[in-house]
Amino acid sequence: MRNFGEILKNRRKAKRISLKKAASDIHIKPEQILALETQDWQNLPEPPFVKGFITSYAKYLGLNPNEILPLYRREYDEKRFEKSETPSRGRKRFYLTPAKLLNIAFAAAIVAFIAYLSIQYSSIFSAPSLEVTSPSDDETVTVPAIIIQGKIEKDATVAIDGEFVPIDSSGNFTYQYNLKEGQNIIEIIGAKRLSPKTKIERIVRLVR
């Protein structure tokens, strides 16, 4: 019993039709027609497409598809001829076109802008960084005045016990504080616009 591939091939040759002409007439690639005639399953697409090819090719050759398709179903075992994924089908290559490059640049600009806004927001609404280097906490002295020194971040202000203190261009400040006898609780506050305040306390005792 002849298989369906031989039937297709013999009919085409009997009609003196070349593979190239048949492929052009029914809009199927020559290698796919050859794969049908030789039943080269690995070089054919998925079964639904193959059935469509067989139907179109059989009609083109003047054969009854209802007689050819059962032969195909009898001879083709999907489990036996399971297709292995080829690199050309399994992987899609990525080509960097000018349009894609423009989209990437636009997306990068948006991300950079959002990051910039986030940094600015964080800078505006976060408490300023304040450091007091002198005096140390819980200190005892015997002189009536001490020097308070420290540093604060740019665009912030410093107040010691409610009195604003001059700050140089690097954020450093120096302030002479007059002590009263006994325990002195010194409140140093750093602030900037719209942000929470940073508060540091120093306890200094004056003993005479």
Secondary structure by P-SEA (a helix, b strand, c coil): cccaaaaaaaaaaaacccaaaaaaaacccaaaaaaaaaccccccccaaaaaaaaaaaaaaacccaaaaaaaaaaccccccccccccccccbbbbbbcaaaaaaaaaaaaaaaaaaaaaaaaaaaacccbbbbccccccccccccbbbbbbcccccbbbbcccbbbbbcccbbbbbbbbbcccbbbbbbbbbcccbbbbbbbbbbbbcc
